[in-house]
Amino acid sequence: MNPRITDYGRAWILSPWEWEVLEQISIGNNTKTIALNMHLSEKRIEGLRSFIYRKTGYRSQVELCRFAIRIGLIEP
């Protein structure tokens, strides 16, 4: 992870679908539930999750949740 990139900088590189998946992950939904909510396949959700991890540089769901809180996507 590049320490010079802020959380807000990381947030702006996400696509609209990645934003939605990040929000769903942050509120505790699993892949199957996210796929049903977004009307996408589970495989597509896993791909989007992978892109989110790669673009943000975080490695765990807990880090993603903290990130979502810091950028104001969800409330603690």
C-alpha positions in Angstrom: 0.0 0.0 0.0 1.3 3.4 -1.0 1.5 5.5 2.2 1.2 8.7 0.2 -2.3 7.9 -1.0 -4.9 9.0 1.4 -8.2 7.1 2.2 -10.1 9.7 0.1 -7.7 9.1 -2.8 -8.3 5.4 -2.6 -12.0 6.0 -2.5 -12.1 7.9 -5.7 -10.5 5.1 -7.8 -13.5 2.7 -7.1 -16.2 2.2 -9.7 -19.9 2.7 -8.8 -20.4 -1.1 -8.6 -17.3 -1.4 -6.4 -18.7 1.3 -4.1 -21.9 -0.7 -3.8 -20.1 -3.9 -3.0 -17.9 -2.1 -0.5 -21.0 -0.8 1.3 -22.6 -4.2 1.3 -19.4 -5.8 2.6 -19.1 -3.2 5.3 -22.6 -3.8 6.6 -21.8 -7.5 6.9 -23.4 -9.1 3.9 -21.9 -12.2 2.4 -21.2 -12.8 -1.3 -24.4 -14.6 -2.0 -26.5 -11.8 -0.4 -24.7 -9.1 -2.2 -25.2 -11.0 -5.5 -28.9 -11.2 -4.8 -29.2 -7.6 -3.8 -27.3 -6.3 -6.9 -28.8 -8.9 -9.3 -25.3 -10.1 -10.3 -23.6 -13.5 -10.1 -21.6 -14.5 -7.1 -18.5 -14.8 -9.4 -18.9 -11.2 -10.5 -19.2 -10.1 -6.8 -16.0 -12.0 -6.0 -14.3 -10.2 -8.9 -15.5 -6.8 -7.7 -14.3 -7.7 -4.2 -10.9 -8.6 -5.6 -10.7 -5.3 -7.5 -11.6 -3.4 -4.3 -8.8 -5.1 -2.4 -6.3 -4.4 -5.2 -7.3 -0.8 -5.7 -7.4 0.1 -2.0 -4.4 -1.9 -0.9 -6.2 -3.5 2.0 -6.0 -7.2 2.7 -8.9 -8.0 5.0 -12.6 -7.4 5.4 -11.9 -5.7 8.7 -9.6 -3.2 7.0 -12.3 -2.5 4.4 -14.9 -1.9 7.1 -12.5 0.6 8.8 -11.9 2.2 5.5 -15.6 2.6 4.8 -16.1 4.2 8.2 -13.2 6.6 7.7 -14.5 7.8 4.3 -18.1 8.1 5.7 -19.6 5.4 3.6 -21.1 3.8 6.7 -21.5 4.9 10.3 -19.6 3.2 13.1 
